[in-house]
Amino acid sequence: MPYLLEPVRLNEALLGGDPPSVEAGPLLLRPWRPEDALQLVEAFRDALIQRWHLRRFDSTGESEVWMKERLARWRDRAGGGWAITPADEDA
């Protein structure tokens, strides 16, 4: 079965610092930003997101902690997480 997008492989030199932004077709995967906090609270109210993440955020402070944890996991080479936005918008 063919892939719709080419797999993204990160250069070893990128690991450990801040996560890079990666274009994936019409989408942009970018590091989480503090201004994403309210959108995360709203998104994690969705029942389907809660089903897969088994959590919710009751405040922007909680979502900000979660974003900081994602950054720490990246720097520790333990995981990664990005905000997914349209590539032609900075949203």
Residue pairs with C-beta under 8 A, 6 or more apart in sequence:
4 25
5 24
5 25
8 22
8 24
10 20
14 20
15 74
15 77
16 75
16 77
17 75
18 31
18 71
18 74
18 75
19 31
19 71
19 74
19 80
19 81
19 82
20 31
21 28
21 29
21 30
21 31
22 28
22 29
22 30
22 82
23 29
23 87
24 87
25 87
26 86
26 87
26 88
27 84
27 85
27 86
27 87
28 84
28 85
28 86
28 87
29 82
29 83
29 84
30 82
30 83
30 85
31 71
31 82
31 83
32 40
32 67
32 70
32 71
32 81
32 82
32 83
33 67
33 83
34 64
34 67
36 63
36 67
36 83
37 60
37 61
37 63
37 64
37 67
38 60
38 63
40 57
40 60
40 63
40 66
40 67
41 57
41 58
41 59
41 60
41 62
41 63
43 49
44 50
44 53
44 55
44 56
44 57
44 63
45 56
50 56
57 63
57 66
70 79
70 80
70 81
73 79
73 80
73 81
74 80
74 81
85 91
